[in-house]
Amino acid sequence: MTTGSQKPSWVIDKERARRTAEKETVWLFGLHAVRDALVNPAREKLRLVLTKNAFDKLEEAVAEAGMEPEIVDPRRFDVPIDEGSVHQGAALEVRPLNWGRLEDICVSGTGAPLVVLLDRVTDPHNVGAVLRSAEVFGARAVIAPQRHSAPETGALAKTASGALERQPYLRVVNLADAMESLKSMGYVLLGLDGEATETLAEAVAAAGTRPIGLVLGAEGPGLRDKTRDTCDKLVRVPAAGDFGSLNVSNAAAVALYAVSQR
């Protein structure tokens, strides 16, 4: 209940979340990740820290970005990234990317009518590798829930090797709702499950020319019940023997290749 001009609590919460997001920054590190962010006009760039050696390698990208770097001694590379991160003498503070609406990207975005959905995949290295594969095979987006998924971080960007700047990574409030939206757009949602009876190749053939969403869960728990139930089909990647299963990033690469060949 509200009285007078007092705003409803849900409006206050939404405004608070927006203000928090506006203040959020990410430190990218590594030559590839920093170079690709520097030349991405959609990326808001705040602070650039380089060693002299890294500056020599990134000079053209720095000039294109129009930034004034802080040149530091390699022994005093003092930026807030995890100790032990392989930064290669390059770090860039940025705002997270805003890719826009799910519907706009998935209906009329660049690339094939193909998306990847990740159900609670929290390892940034796995998500970075999936983004890299999604870019290679021309997917329109990688989609994950806002909670219990890997956020945009330096480790994710480094593993993605620049793909984070070009491959839409959409984090949605509710994954099942996003899946229903994709189905209303004509997507066939194929959930990868090692115990499924139908193979990925069979399901892709049956889909014909319809857009496809590949749904993958975290290693161990796999797809949640709600996610499984929202898929159109559960499919498996055939294995030569009882050797266990592929990790999520490898499974995504295999599945993306299979769909790209239809």
Secondary structure by P-SEA (a helix, b strand, c coil): ccccccccaaaaaaaaaaaaaaabbbbbbcaaaaaaaaacccccccbbbbcaaaaaaaaaaaaaaccccccccccccccccccccccccbbbbbcccccccaaaaaaccccccbbbbbcccccaaaaaaaaaaaaaacccbbbbbccccccccaaaaaaaccccccccccccccaaaaaaaaaaabbbbbbbbccccccaaaaaaaacccbbbbbbbcccccccaaaaaaccbbbbcccccccccccaaaaaaaaaaaaaac
